[in-house]
Amino acid sequence: IIRRGRIRVGVDPDNVPFSYYNARGNLVGHDIDLVNRMAEDLGVELEFVPINPLTLAEQISEDHFDLAASGFKMNLRAFGDAIYSLPYMNVNLALVAADHDRERFASLSDLGTGSGLVLGVKNGSYFGRQIQSILPDARLVQLWSESQFFEGPPERMDALITTAEGGSAWTLIHPEFAVIDPKDSNTSAPIAVLLARADTKTAADLGTWIHLKQHDGTLKDLYRYWI
């Protein structure tokens, strides 16, 4: 990376508020700012490489990028030959539903087994599996983007499975919806940067950098601004 003078960063351009295109067509978000700070500290340029969570394992093995950062939840079963850096944030399971329906989803236990419920979830969602185990009779509609729930739904859905952090951003854009943190759910997941499994030295160096940014206030400032 230093010899090349450029770090290649894989990003999912459809993951509000971590990495997404704003109304001006600029790639922005918490993780975009994070890797910009990283490149600045390393003294290298940034090259963004679009990724697809469904083909990410192949992109990692074929060396499409040096690392990937788009709010990836740590998961031992995901992404094939990937390893994770030190986590830099925790995200929390939440639902987004029409504002008038918020009380209906205030408690997961009150939903029983979820019979008759139709829930939208982005393909490959970590929290989708968690909800399916809690509400085994709910039907999950796989979405290529969470934006489909708001803008172009393939069918009627009662709620969207997402994170409290992402859901809060969506409800700023679509105020007729509410983000709901069920009172009987404490499910959360750490998020981290992804690297190829062979890059253990880079992962260790990145972990040191994240640790430094936790202590100098950088991560707190990014969280306050974006989340």
Z-matrix of the N, CA and C atoms (Angstrom, degrees):
N
C 1 1.471
C 2 1.526 1 110.30
N 3 1.328 2 116.57 1 -45.95
C 4 1.463 3 120.05 2 -179.59
C 5 1.526 4 110.12 3 -65.32
N 6 1.343 5 117.16 4 -43.33
C 7 1.466 6 120.50 5 -179.65
C 8 1.531 7 110.75 6 -63.82
N 9 1.319 8 116.78 7 -40.34
C 10 1.466 9 122.11 8 179.53
C 11 1.518 10 111.37 9 -71.26
N 12 1.342 11 115.64 10 -29.03
C 13 1.461 12 120.20 11 -178.12
C 14 1.512 13 112.79 12 76.72
N 15 1.311 14 116.68 13 18.58
C 16 1.466 15 121.10 14 -175.01
C 17 1.521 16 109.14 15 -155.60
N 18 1.300 17 116.31 16 137.92
C 19 1.460 18 121.16 17 176.08
C 20 1.525 19 108.57 18 -111.95
N 21 1.336 20 116.10 19 128.69
C 22 1.467 21 121.56 20 -179.21
C 23 1.523 22 108.56 21 -93.16
N 24 1.325 23 115.66 22 120.06
C 25 1.470 24 120.84 23 -175.38
C 26 1.526 25 109.30 24 -116.71
N 27 1.317 26 116.34 25 121.16
C 28 1.453 27 121.24 26 174.99
C 29 1.512 28 110.57 27 -78.90
N 30 1.335 29 116.61 28 131.30
C 31 1.464 30 120.58 29 -179.81
C 32 1.523 31 110.45 30 -135.81
N 33 1.307 32 115.20 31 141.73
C 34 1.458 33 122.43 32 170.41
C 35 1.527 34 106.07 33 -89.64
N 36 1.339 35 119.16 34 110.01
C 37 1.464 36 120.86 35 -174.27
C 38 1.523 37 113.79 36 -79.10
N 39 1.331 38 116.77 37 20.39
C 40 1.457 39 120.73 38 -177.07
C 41 1.525 40 109.49 39 -139.80
N 42 1.322 41 116.40 40 49.94
C 43 1.460 42 119.68 41 -177.76
C 44 1.528 43 109.77 42 -137.62
N 45 1.331 44 115.83 43 76.43
C 46 1.462 45 123.13 44 177.10
C 47 1.530 46 108.86 45 -63.20
N 48 1.342 47 119.54 46 134.13
C 49 1.460 48 130.07 47 1.10
C 50 1.532 49 112.47 48 -103.06
N 51 1.331 50 117.00 49 22.53
C 52 1.462 51 120.14 50 -174.42
C 53 1.526 52 113.04 51 -86.92
N 54 1.328 53 116.72 52 -41.84
C 55 1.468 54 120.69 53 179.94
C 56 1.522 55 107.87 54 -158.56
N 57 1.341 56 115.81 55 116.21
C 58 1.462 57 119.33 56 -176.72
C 59 1.528 58 108.81 57 -164.27
N 60 1.326 59 116.05 58 164.32
C 61 1.460 60 121.23 59 176.29
C 62 1.520 61 109.23 60 -90.94
N 63 1.323 62 116.21 61 128.69
C 64 1.461 63 119.61 62 178.19
C 65 1.527 64 110.48 63 -83.79
N 66 1.316 65 116.50 64 -176.04
C 67 1.470 66 121.19 65 -175.45
C 68 1.525 67 112.45 66 -63.69
N 69 1.321 68 117.19 67 -21.20
C 70 1.468 69 121.41 68 178.72
C 71 1.531 70 112.14 69 -90.09
N 72 1.327 71 117.21 70 0.62
C 73 1.448 72 120.44 71 -179.58
C 74 1.505 73 114.21 72 81.89
N 75 1.345 74 117.50 73 16.33
C 76 1.459 75 121.63 74 178.63
C 77 1.518 76 110.30 75 -95.86
N 78 1.337 77 116.37 76 140.13
C 79 1.458 78 121.66 77 176.17
C 80 1.523 79 108.17 78 -78.14
N 81 1.331 80 116.35 79 117.68
C 82 1.465 81 121.92 80 -173.79
C 83 1.525 82 109.00 81 -136.53
N 84 1.336 83 115.36 82 175.95
C 85 1.452 84 120.42 83 174.51
C 86 1.514 85 112.28 84 133.66
N 87 1.312 86 115.19 85 170.65
C 88 1.459 87 121.80 86 -179.08
C 89 1.525 88 111.42 87 -55.75
N 90 1.330 89 117.00 88 -50.21
C 91 1.460 90 119.52 89 -175.51
C 92 1.525 91 112.74 90 -74.49
N 93 1.328 92 116.98 91 -25.57
C 94 1.460 93 119.98 92 174.77
C 95 1.525 94 109.45 93 -66.34
N 96 1.332 95 116.62 94 -43.94
C 97 1.460 96 120.03 95 175.14
C 98 1.526 97 111.18 96 -63.62
N 99 1.335 98 116.27 97 -39.65
C 100 1.464 99 120.70 98 -179.24
C 101 1.525 100 111.15 99 -58.53
N 102 1.340 101 117.60 100 -49.96
C 103 1.465 102 119.58 101 -177.16
C 104 1.531 103 111.34 102 -73.68
N 105 1.335 104 118.00 103 -25.77
C 106 1.465 105 119.29 104 172.42
C 107 1.527 106 110.65 105 -62.98
N 108 1.329 107 116.95 106 -41.53
C 109 1.474 108 120.50 107 177.18
C 110 1.532 109 109.50 108 -64.20
N 111 1.318 110 116.83 109 -39.42
C 112 1.459 111 121.10 110 -179.67
C 113 1.534 112 110.84 111 -62.95
N 114 1.319 113 115.92 112 -47.92
C 115 1.467 114 120.21 113 -179.99
C 116 1.526 115 111.01 114 -62.34
N 117 1.328 116 115.83 115 -38.75
C 118 1.463 117 119.89 116 178.27
C 119 1.523 118 110.92 117 -62.47
N 120 1.337 119 116.69 118 -42.90
C 121 1.461 120 120.29 119 179.89
C 122 1.529 121 111.78 120 -67.52
N 123 1.343 122 117.00 121 -32.61
C 124 1.462 123 121.09 122 179.01
C 125 1.521 124 112.49 123 -81.35
N 126 1.324 125 116.26 124 -16.98
C 127 1.452 126 120.37 125 -177.60
C 128 1.513 127 112.95 126 73.88
N 129 1.356 128 116.95 127 35.22
C 130 1.462 129 121.33 128 -179.60
C 131 1.525 130 109.94 129 -127.16
N 132 1.344 131 115.78 130 165.41
C 133 1.458 132 121.94 131 175.71
C 134 1.520 133 109.90 132 -84.10
N 135 1.337 134 114.93 133 163.56
C 136 1.463 135 121.55 134 178.41
C 137 1.522 136 110.25 135 -108.48
N 138 1.320 137 115.43 136 138.13
C 139 1.465 138 121.33 137 170.55
C 140 1.522 139 107.54 138 -127.10
N 141 1.341 140 117.54 139 118.52
C 142 1.454 141 121.06 140 -179.63
C 143 1.523 142 110.02 141 -90.71
N 144 1.334 143 115.33 142 133.83
C 145 1.464 144 122.67 143 -179.55
C 146 1.529 145 107.38 144 -118.50
N 147 1.339 146 119.25 145 117.55
C 148 1.469 147 120.04 146 179.28
C 149 1.530 148 110.57 147 -63.24
N 150 1.314 149 116.01 148 138.92
C 151 1.458 150 121.02 149 177.64
C 152 1.519 151 109.91 150 -126.42
N 153 1.306 152 115.12 151 160.97
C 154 1.455 153 123.08 152 175.34
C 155 1.519 154 106.92 153 -123.49
N 156 1.339 155 119.11 154 120.11
C 157 1.468 156 120.19 155 -178.35
C 158 1.529 157 113.21 156 -53.47
N 159 1.335 158 118.25 157 -27.37
C 160 1.460 159 120.62 158 -178.03
C 161 1.523 160 112.11 159 -77.01
N 162 1.327 161 118.53 160 -21.46
C 163 1.470 162 121.38 161 179.58
C 164 1.521 163 111.16 162 -118.65
N 165 1.330 164 116.37 163 15.83
C 166 1.453 165 120.12 164 -174.21
C 167 1.523 166 112.53 165 -62.99
N 168 1.332 167 117.33 166 -37.45
C 169 1.470 168 119.88 167 -179.99
C 170 1.527 169 110.75 168 -58.59
N 171 1.335 170 116.93 169 -42.27
C 172 1.458 171 120.64 170 179.26
C 173 1.528 172 111.08 171 -67.80
N 174 1.319 173 116.90 172 -39.61
C 175 1.463 174 120.02 173 179.58
C 176 1.529 175 111.80 174 -64.44
N 177 1.324 176 115.79 175 -35.46
C 178 1.462 177 119.74 176 176.92
C 179 1.526 178 110.32 177 -66.30
N 180 1.326 179 117.06 178 -48.89
C 181 1.468 180 120.53 179 -176.69
C 182 1.519 181 112.31 180 -66.77
N 183 1.343 182 117.29 181 -25.74
C 184 1.467 183 121.15 182 -179.29
C 185 1.527 184 112.57 183 -95.06
N 186 1.337 185 117.14 184 9.86
C 187 1.465 186 122.58 185 172.94
C 188 1.523 187 112.51 186 59.79
N 189 1.336 188 116.69 187 47.13
C 190 1.462 189 120.20 188 177.71
C 191 1.521 190 111.95 189 -74.99
N 192 1.349 191 117.22 190 -20.52
C 193 1.467 192 120.96 191 -176.35
C 194 1.522 193 109.07 192 -155.77
N 195 1.347 194 115.80 193 166.56
C 196 1.466 195 121.05 194 178.39
C 197 1.527 196 111.55 195 -84.51
N 198 1.310 197 115.99 196 -35.78
C 199 1.466 198 121.49 197 177.45
C 200 1.517 199 108.12 198 -156.34
N 201 1.314 200 116.63 199 164.93
C 202 1.465 201 121.40 200 179.99
C 203 1.525 202 108.78 201 -132.35
N 204 1.336 203 115.50 202 137.32
C 205 1.465 204 120.63 203 -177.87
C 206 1.521 205 109.22 204 -142.92
N 207 1.326 206 115.94 205 108.89
C 208 1.474 207 121.13 206 177.82
C 209 1.522 208 109.77 207 -157.25
N 210 1.317 209 116.57 208 48.71
C 211 1.461 210 119.76 209 178.91
C 212 1.514 211 113.16 210 67.01
N 213 1.345 212 118.29 211 38.22
C 214 1.467 213 121.41 212 -176.64
C 215 1.526 214 110.63 213 -75.74
N 216 1.331 215 115.19 214 124.35
C 217 1.457 216 120.80 215 177.98
C 218 1.524 217 109.66 216 -80.18
N 219 1.313 218 116.29 217 135.90
C 220 1.465 219 120.92 218 -178.84
C 221 1.520 220 109.58 219 -67.65
N 222 1.327 221 115.88 220 129.62
C 223 1.457 222 121.99 221 -172.55
C 224 1.518 223 107.95 222 -156.06
N 225 1.320 224 117.04 223 117.37
C 226 1.466 225 120.94 224 -175.05
C 227 1.523 226 113.05 225 -64.62
N 228 1.338 227 117.16 226 -21.86
C 229 1.470 228 119.65 227 -175.37
C 230 1.520 229 113.14 228 -92.84
N 231 1.307 230 117.40 229 -5.15
C 232 1.470 231 118.92 230 -169.83
C 233 1.522 232 113.05 231 -100.11
N 234 1.336 233 114.82 232 153.96
C 235 1.456 234 123.74 233 163.25
C 236 1.523 235 115.17 234 67.78
N 237 1.318 236 118.45 235 26.45
C 238 1.459 237 121.67 236 167.06
C 239 1.510 238 114.74 237 53.87
N 240 1.339 239 117.05 238 -110.68
C 241 1.462 240 122.42 239 -173.30
C 242 1.518 241 113.64 240 -87.07
N 243 1.310 242 118.43 241 22.19
C 244 1.466 243 121.07 242 -178.29
C 245 1.518 244 111.55 243 -87.67
N 246 1.327 245 114.87 244 153.13
C 247 1.458 246 121.62 245 166.19
C 248 1.531 247 107.23 246 -125.55
N 249 1.323 248 115.35 247 164.37
C 250 1.453 249 120.58 248 -177.53
C 251 1.525 250 110.41 249 -109.47
N 252 1.316 251 114.28 250 150.84
C 253 1.451 252 119.86 251 170.32
C 254 1.529 253 108.89 252 -77.76
N 255 1.306 254 115.73 253 -178.80
C 256 1.453 255 120.69 254 166.70
C 257 1.531 256 108.11 255 -57.43
N 258 1.332 257 119.32 256 136.12
C 259 1.474 258 119.36 257 178.96
C 260 1.524 259 111.48 258 -66.61
N 261 1.327 260 115.94 259 149.75
C 262 1.462 261 119.95 260 -179.50
C 263 1.523 262 112.94 261 -119.78
N 264 1.331 263 118.43 262 -1.36
C 265 1.465 264 121.21 263 178.72
C 266 1.522 265 108.35 264 -167.61
N 267 1.329 266 116.55 265 154.35
C 268 1.458 267 122.39 266 168.08
C 269 1.521 268 108.83 267 -107.59
N 270 1.340 269 116.17 268 140.37
C 271 1.461 270 120.70 269 172.99
C 272 1.522 271 108.73 270 -118.24
N 273 1.324 272 115.96 271 155.95
C 274 1.459 273 121.60 272 -171.26
C 275 1.525 274 111.96 273 -120.18
N 276 1.325 275 115.22 274 139.58
C 277 1.457 276 121.41 275 177.12
C 278 1.525 277 110.44 276 -60.04
N 279 1.321 278 116.05 277 134.97
C 280 1.462 279 121.25 278 176.91
C 281 1.522 280 108.99 279 -151.69
N 282 1.314 281 115.20 280 167.37
C 283 1.462 282 122.72 281 174.60
C 284 1.519 283 108.66 282 -121.93
N 285 1.316 284 116.12 283 149.73
C 286 1.461 285 121.27 284 171.53
C 287 1.525 286 106.89 285 -117.80
N 288 1.318 287 115.74 286 129.71
C 289 1.468 288 121.49 287 179.61
C 290 1.526 289 108.61 288 -142.93
N 291 1.325 290 115.51 289 167.83
C 292 1.464 291 119.68 290 175.60
C 293 1.524 292 108.99 291 -54.96
N 294 1.324 293 116.50 292 141.32
C 295 1.462 294 120.95 293 -173.79
C 296 1.523 295 112.12 294 -54.33
N 297 1.330 296 117.41 295 -38.00
C 298 1.470 297 119.85 296 -178.44
C 299 1.531 298 112.01 297 -72.08
N 300 1.338 299 116.97 298 -9.64
C 301 1.465 300 121.32 299 -179.34
C 302 1.522 301 112.87 300 -101.61
N 303 1.316 302 117.89 301 5.69
C 304 1.463 303 119.54 302 -171.73
C 305 1.524 304 113.12 303 -59.85
N 306 1.324 305 117.87 304 -37.15
C 307 1.469 306 119.79 305 -178.33
C 308 1.524 307 111.39 306 -67.53
N 309 1.302 308 116.73 307 -30.10
C 310 1.467 309 120.90 308 -179.80
C 311 1.522 310 111.54 309 -60.24
N 312 1.345 311 116.64 310 -33.62
C 313 1.456 312 120.84 311 -175.59
C 314 1.530 313 113.23 312 -105.98
N 315 1.321 314 116.56 313 14.19
C 316 1.459 315 119.89 314 -177.37
C 317 1.520 316 112.43 315 -66.81
N 318 1.329 317 117.04 316 -23.75
C 319 1.465 318 121.78 317 179.42
C 320 1.521 319 108.96 318 -136.63
N 321 1.334 320 116.79 319 125.49
C 322 1.462 321 119.64 320 178.51
C 323 1.521 322 111.54 321 -69.11
N 324 1.330 323 116.74 322 -34.88
C 325 1.466 324 119.26 323 -178.64
C 326 1.519 325 111.64 324 -64.79
N 327 1.337 326 117.25 325 -28.94
C 328 1.463 327 120.12 326 178.67
C 329 1.526 328 112.51 327 -71.13
N 330 1.331 329 116.82 328 -13.47
C 331 1.465 330 120.75 329 179.66
C 332 1.525 331 112.14 330 -85.84
N 333 1.340 332 117.13 331 -0.41
C 334 1.466 333 121.11 332 -179.61
C 335 1.517 334 111.03 333 62.77
N 336 1.327 335 116.75 334 -130.16
C 337 1.463 336 120.76 335 178.60
C 338 1.525 337 111.91 336 -90.81
N 339 1.331 338 115.43 337 -0.72
C 340 1.459 339 119.68 338 179.78
C 341 1.512 340 113.71 339 85.63
N 342 1.317 341 118.36 340 14.97
C 343 1.467 342 121.47 341 -179.37
C 344 1.528 343 110.76 342 -57.41
N 345 1.335 344 115.47 343 128.60
C 346 1.456 345 120.79 344 179.53
C 347 1.519 346 114.11 345 87.68
N 348 1.319 347 118.11 346 -12.17
C 349 1.454 348 121.18 347 179.28
C 350 1.526 349 110.99 348 -77.35
N 351 1.310 350 116.24 349 140.02
C 352 1.466 351 122.09 350 173.92
C 353 1.521 352 106.81 351 -121.32
N 354 1.333 353 116.44 352 117.32
C 355 1.454 354 121.77 353 -174.79
C 356 1.521 355 110.47 354 -120.01
N 357 1.314 356 116.60 355 133.28
C 358 1.452 357 121.09 356 175.94
C 359 1.521 358 110.21 357 -86.10
N 360 1.324 359 115.85 358 146.52
C 361 1.465 360 120.17 359 179.02
C 362 1.524 361 108.75 360 -154.00
N 363 1.310 362 116.95 361 138.44
C 364 1.455 363 120.20 362 178.29
C 365 1.521 364 109.84 363 -69.05
N 366 1.324 365 116.89 364 140.65
C 367 1.460 366 121.96 365 179.70
C 368 1.523 367 110.90 366 -50.46
N 369 1.335 368 115.72 367 133.19
C 370 1.459 369 120.72 368 176.83
C 371 1.512 370 114.76 369 79.83
N 372 1.327 371 117.95 370 9.44
C 373 1.461 372 120.94 371 -176.17
C 374 1.524 373 112.02 372 -64.07
N 375 1.326 374 115.95 373 130.96
C 376 1.462 375 122.14 374 175.80
C 377 1.524 376 110.46 375 -64.66
N 378 1.330 377 116.91 376 -43.90
C 379 1.459 378 120.47 377 -177.72
C 380 1.526 379 112.13 378 -73.68
N 381 1.327 380 117.69 379 -19.54
C 382 1.456 381 119.75 380 175.10
C 383 1.515 382 111.73 381 -59.74
N 384 1.326 383 115.78 382 -42.58
C 385 1.480 384 119.86 383 178.27
C 386 1.519 385 111.05 384 -65.66
N 387 1.342 386 116.76 385 -36.25
C 388 1.459 387 119.70 386 179.21
C 389 1.531 388 110.88 387 -64.24
N 390 1.326 389 116.17 388 -45.56
C 391 1.463 390 120.21 389 -179.75
C 392 1.525 391 110.94 390 -64.97
N 393 1.326 392 117.34 391 -38.61
C 394 1.464 393 119.97 392 -179.21
C 395 1.522 394 111.15 393 -62.55
N 396 1.332 395 117.58 394 -33.48
C 397 1.461 396 120.18 395 177.69
C 398 1.530 397 111.81 396 -73.99
N 399 1.337 398 117.06 397 -29.68
C 400 1.462 399 121.21 398 179.45
C 401 1.528 400 110.90 399 -81.41
N 402 1.349 401 116.25 400 -37.56
C 403 1.473 402 122.73 401 -178.04
C 404 1.529 403 108.41 402 -122.81
N 405 1.342 404 117.20 403 73.54
C 406 1.465 405 120.15 404 -171.32
C 407 1.524 406 114.66 405 -63.12
N 408 1.331 407 118.10 406 -23.25
C 409 1.468 408 120.06 407 -178.04
C 410 1.526 409 113.31 408 -93.71
N 411 1.331 410 116.68 409 -2.33
C 412 1.466 411 119.24 410 176.95
C 413 1.528 412 108.98 411 -72.80
N 414 1.316 413 116.40 412 146.68
C 415 1.467 414 120.70 413 176.99
C 416 1.516 415 109.15 414 -99.86
N 417 1.337 416 115.40 415 127.12
C 418 1.453 417 120.57 416 -178.75
C 419 1.524 418 110.50 417 -99.62
N 420 1.326 419 115.88 418 128.32
C 421 1.460 420 122.42 419 176.26
C 422 1.526 421 107.83 420 -97.94
N 423 1.329 422 116.65 421 117.57
C 424 1.458 423 121.06 422 -178.42
C 425 1.531 424 110.05 423 -77.06
N 426 1.326 425 116.53 424 127.57
C 427 1.461 426 122.76 425 -178.44
C 428 1.524 427 110.02 426 -114.94
N 429 1.320 428 117.35 427 142.65
C 430 1.460 429 119.02 428 174.84
C 431 1.513 430 111.09 429 -78.39
N 432 1.346 431 116.11 430 -18.74
C 433 1.460 432 121.77 431 177.70
C 434 1.516 433 108.74 432 -151.25
N 435 1.334 434 116.54 433 142.44
C 436 1.465 435 119.45 434 176.13
C 437 1.529 436 111.05 435 -62.77
N 438 1.334 437 117.62 436 -24.05
C 439 1.464 438 120.43 437 179.47
C 440 1.525 439 111.95 438 -60.84
N 441 1.344 440 116.80 439 -25.46
C 442 1.465 441 119.85 440 178.91
C 443 1.526 442 111.95 441 -59.55
N 444 1.312 443 116.35 442 -34.56
C 445 1.464 444 120.08 443 -179.25
C 446 1.524 445 110.49 444 -59.82
N 447 1.341 446 116.66 445 -34.92
C 448 1.459 447 121.14 446 -176.13
C 449 1.523 448 112.93 447 -94.31
N 450 1.328 449 116.71 448 -35.61
C 451 1.457 450 119.86 449 -165.72
C 452 1.525 451 115.10 450 -112.58
N 453 1.324 452 117.24 451 -30.66
C 454 1.451 453 117.97 452 -176.53
C 455 1.515 454 111.44 453 -149.89
N 456 1.333 455 117.43 454 59.13
C 457 1.465 456 119.51 455 -173.81
C 458 1.526 457 112.77 456 -63.63
N 459 1.347 458 116.39 457 133.82
C 460 1.456 459 119.05 458 176.57
C 461 1.523 460 112.42 459 -68.75
N 462 1.334 461 115.74 460 -21.99
C 463 1.461 462 121.04 461 177.26
C 464 1.524 463 108.40 462 -164.15
N 465 1.308 464 116.59 463 173.92
C 466 1.461 465 120.53 464 179.83
C 467 1.525 466 110.12 465 -66.85
N 468 1.332 467 116.29 466 134.26
C 469 1.458 468 121.62 467 176.42
C 470 1.529 469 108.93 468 -132.14
N 471 1.322 470 115.98 469 144.55
C 472 1.460 471 120.49 470 -179.51
C 473 1.518 472 112.08 471 -80.47
N 474 1.312 473 116.70 472 -33.84
C 475 1.466 474 120.49 473 -176.76
C 476 1.522 475 109.10 474 -161.40
N 477 1.332 476 114.87 475 165.29
C 478 1.459 477 123.14 476 177.44
C 479 1.515 478 108.94 477 -111.45
N 480 1.324 479 117.17 478 130.70
C 481 1.461 480 122.23 479 173.48
C 482 1.529 481 107.56 480 -84.39
N 483 1.333 482 116.77 481 122.54
C 484 1.453 483 119.76 482 -176.81
C 485 1.527 484 108.81 483 -153.55
N 486 1.320 485 116.25 484 -157.19
C 487 1.458 486 121.15 485 173.52
C 488 1.524 487 108.82 486 -109.84
N 489 1.317 488 116.32 487 157.28
C 490 1.459 489 119.62 488 176.09
C 491 1.523 490 110.21 489 -60.95
N 492 1.340 491 115.91 490 -35.52
C 493 1.458 492 120.89 491 -177.86
C 494 1.531 493 111.15 492 -70.21
N 495 1.324 494 116.38 493 -46.52
C 496 1.461 495 120.08 494 177.53
C 497 1.519 496 112.33 495 -70.90
N 498 1.339 497 116.28 496 -40.35
C 499 1.458 498 120.23 497 179.85
C 500 1.517 499 112.43 498 -62.03
N 501 1.337 500 116.90 499 -37.48
C 502 1.464 501 120.15 500 178.43
C 503 1.522 502 110.83 501 -61.92
N 504 1.344 503 115.84 502 -39.57
C 505 1.469 504 119.49 503 178.74
C 506 1.525 505 110.77 504 -66.31
N 507 1.329 506 116.81 505 -42.70
C 508 1.468 507 119.57 506 -179.90
C 509 1.519 508 111.60 507 -62.39
N 510 1.333 509 117.70 508 -37.60
C 511 1.462 510 119.27 509 -176.73
C 512 1.527 511 112.37 510 -76.34
N 513 1.329 512 117.85 511 -15.20
C 514 1.463 513 119.86 512 168.94
C 515 1.524 514 110.33 513 -70.41
N 516 1.348 515 114.79 514 -36.75
C 517 1.460 516 120.40 515 179.56
C 518 1.527 517 110.81 516 -77.16
N 519 1.345 518 115.72 517 -35.63
C 520 1.473 519 121.68 518 -177.75
C 521 1.531 520 108.50 519 -124.78
N 522 1.327 521 118.40 520 81.22
C 523 1.466 522 121.53 521 -172.43
C 524 1.521 523 114.83 522 -68.23
N 525 1.325 524 117.32 523 -8.84
C 526 1.471 525 118.58 524 176.24
C 527 1.525 526 111.99 525 -76.55
N 528 1.343 527 116.16 526 -4.44
C 529 1.459 528 122.32 527 176.72
C 530 1.525 529 109.88 528 -110.01
N 531 1.337 530 115.33 529 159.56
C 532 1.466 531 121.49 530 178.56
C 533 1.524 532 109.43 531 -126.67
N 534 1.325 533 116.19 532 144.47
C 535 1.462 534 120.40 533 172.64
C 536 1.524 535 107.48 534 -92.61
N 537 1.328 536 115.88 535 133.85
C 538 1.464 537 121.25 536 -172.95
C 539 1.519 538 109.33 537 -124.06
N 540 1.320 539 116.41 538 122.67
C 541 1.465 540 123.52 539 174.42
C 542 1.525 541 106.06 540 -101.19
N 543 1.340 542 118.12 541 97.31
C 544 1.471 543 119.52 542 -174.71
C 545 1.524 544 111.50 543 -54.08
N 546 1.327 545 115.88 544 135.68
C 547 1.460 546 120.66 545 -172.59
C 548 1.526 547 112.72 546 -66.61
N 549 1.346 548 118.02 547 -20.17
C 550 1.457 549 120.29 548 -178.67
C 551 1.530 550 111.82 549 -106.16
N 552 1.318 551 117.05 550 19.42
C 553 1.463 552 120.66 551 177.17
C 554 1.514 553 109.52 552 -120.71
N 555 1.328 554 115.95 553 128.70
C 556 1.465 555 119.93 554 175.19
C 557 1.528 556 109.37 555 -122.53
N 558 1.332 557 115.67 556 29.80
C 559 1.456 558 121.08 557 -177.29
C 560 1.524 559 110.41 558 -76.04
N 561 1.322 560 115.96 559 125.79
C 562 1.458 561 121.01 560 176.65
C 563 1.521 562 108.54 561 -141.06
N 564 1.319 563 115.60 562 170.48
C 565 1.458 564 120.51 563 179.59
C 566 1.519 565 109.19 564 -149.12
N 567 1.332 566 117.83 565 139.67
C 568 1.465 567 119.82 566 174.56
C 569 1.522 568 110.21 567 -76.71
N 570 1.320 569 116.83 568 147.50
C 571 1.458 570 120.55 569 174.69
C 572 1.524 571 109.06 570 -115.65
N 573 1.336 572 114.72 571 149.53
C 574 1.458 573 120.24 572 -172.20
C 575 1.521 574 109.49 573 -152.28
N 576 1.320 575 115.55 574 170.81
C 577 1.460 576 122.85 575 175.09
C 578 1.521 577 108.58 576 -83.49
N 579 1.326 578 116.63 577 141.98
C 580 1.466 579 122.77 578 178.32
C 581 1.520 580 110.40 579 -98.49
N 582 1.350 581 115.42 580 140.52
C 583 1.456 582 121.82 581 173.98
C 584 1.520 583 108.66 582 -139.41
N 585 1.335 584 116.50 583 163.05
C 586 1.461 585 119.79 584 174.47
C 587 1.525 586 109.22 585 -66.34
N 588 1.330 587 116.57 586 147.27
C 589 1.463 588 121.70 587 -174.87
C 590 1.534 589 112.30 588 -58.84
N 591 1.323 590 117.07 589 -29.31
C 592 1.469 591 120.26 590 -178.83
C 593 1.525 592 112.26 591 -73.40
N 594 1.322 593 117.42 592 -15.38
C 595 1.465 594 120.76 593 -174.19
C 596 1.520 595 112.31 594 -90.28
N 597 1.320 596 116.91 595 52.88
C 598 1.473 597 120.26 596 -176.79
C 599 1.521 598 111.79 597 -66.81
N 600 1.334 599 117.34 598 -34.46
C 601 1.470 600 120.04 599 179.35
C 602 1.532 601 109.85 600 -66.58
N 603 1.345 602 116.57 601 -45.07
C 604 1.467 603 119.88 602 178.28
C 605 1.523 604 110.39 603 -62.04
N 606 1.337 605 116.52 604 -41.05
C 607 1.469 606 120.35 605 179.46
C 608 1.525 607 110.73 606 -61.80
N 609 1.335 608 116.65 607 -40.12
C 610 1.463 609 119.79 608 179.66
C 611 1.526 610 110.87 609 -67.17
N 612 1.348 611 116.37 610 -42.79
C 613 1.464 612 119.85 611 178.63
C 614 1.524 613 110.89 612 -64.27
N 615 1.336 614 116.01 613 -40.28
C 616 1.452 615 120.39 614 179.02
C 617 1.527 616 110.81 615 -65.02
N 618 1.333 617 116.11 616 -38.68
C 619 1.460 618 119.87 617 176.47
C 620 1.518 619 111.95 618 -60.78
N 621 1.337 620 116.41 619 -39.44
C 622 1.468 621 120.37 620 176.86
C 623 1.524 622 110.34 621 -63.91
N 624 1.335 623 116.62 622 -42.81
C 625 1.467 624 120.73 623 179.81
C 626 1.523 625 110.78 624 -62.86
N 627 1.339 626 117.21 625 -44.39
C 628 1.473 627 121.02 626 178.65
C 629 1.522 628 110.00 627 -60.87
N 630 1.315 629 116.60 628 -41.98
C 631 1.468 630 120.60 629 178.84
C 632 1.526 631 110.26 630 -60.02
N 633 1.320 632 117.22 631 -43.25
C 634 1.463 633 121.09 632 177.96
C 635 1.522 634 111.24 633 -62.32
N 636 1.347 635 116.11 634 -42.34
C 637 1.465 636 120.16 635 -178.28
C 638 1.527 637 111.49 636 -69.48
N 639 1.330 638 117.52 637 -26.20
C 640 1.461 639 119.92 638 174.79
C 641 1.526 640 110.30 639 -66.98
N 642 1.325 641 116.25 640 -33.07
C 643 1.466 642 120.44 641 -173.49
C 644 1.523 643 113.22 642 -93.22
N 645 1.338 644 118.77 643 -20.48
C 646 1.466 645 118.30 644 179.82
C 647 1.526 646 112.52 645 -95.27
N 648 1.345 647 117.32 646 4.78
C 649 1.458 648 121.33 647 175.26
C 650 1.513 649 115.08 648 91.93
N 651 1.349 650 117.90 649 -4.77
C 652 1.469 651 120.04 650 -177.29
C 653 1.522 652 111.59 651 -61.46
N 654 1.332 653 117.68 652 -48.63
C 655 1.465 654 120.13 653 -177.54
C 656 1.524 655 111.22 654 -65.97
N 657 1.315 656 116.30 655 -36.11
C 658 1.470 657 119.31 656 177.51
C 659 1.527 658 110.68 657 -64.39
N 660 1.348 659 116.94 658 -40.95
C 661 1.466 660 120.67 659 179.23
C 662 1.529 661 111.35 660 -65.38
N 663 1.337 662 117.39 661 -42.02
C 664 1.452 663 120.62 662 179.29
C 665 1.529 664 110.71 663 -65.37
N 666 1.320 665 117.07 664 -40.85
C 667 1.461 666 120.73 665 179.18
C 668 1.526 667 110.08 666 -63.37
N 669 1.322 668 116.47 667 -44.00
C 670 1.477 669 120.25 668 -178.67
C 671 1.533 670 110.39 669 -62.90
N 672 1.320 671 117.00 670 -38.70
C 673 1.472 672 120.29 671 -176.49
C 674 1.524 673 111.83 672 -75.11
N 675 1.321 674 117.42 673 -46.62
C 676 1.472 675 120.64 674 -171.30
C 677 1.529 676 113.39 675 -94.06
N 678 1.306 677 118.08 676 -29.13
C 679 1.470 678 120.00 677 -172.35
C 680 1.532 679 110.46 678 -108.86
